[in-house]
Amino acid sequence: MREILKTTGHTAILVTHNQAEAFAIADRIGVMAKGRIAQWDTPYNLHHNPADAFVRDFIRREALEEQREQALARGR
């Protein structure tokens, strides 16, 4: 999808609850909290420069879930 959009020069808005998908496709991501945008930024900045504790914890939570699933799959 990203390549098609880049090639054609089109802009799209994708709503997803899957962080991995958002980070793979998007040039910019909006993290929402209580119906408002907490941070609208690049994937890099969301990860390295979260605007506040909510964004930091939200981004970190999925990484921790992935690590937990990998550990469980290894029998730990």
Protein Blocks (a to p, Z undefined) as FASTA:
>chain_A
ZZmmmmnopacddddfbfklmmmmpmbdcddeehiafbdcdfklmmmmcfblklmmmmmm
mmmmmmmmmmmmnoZZ
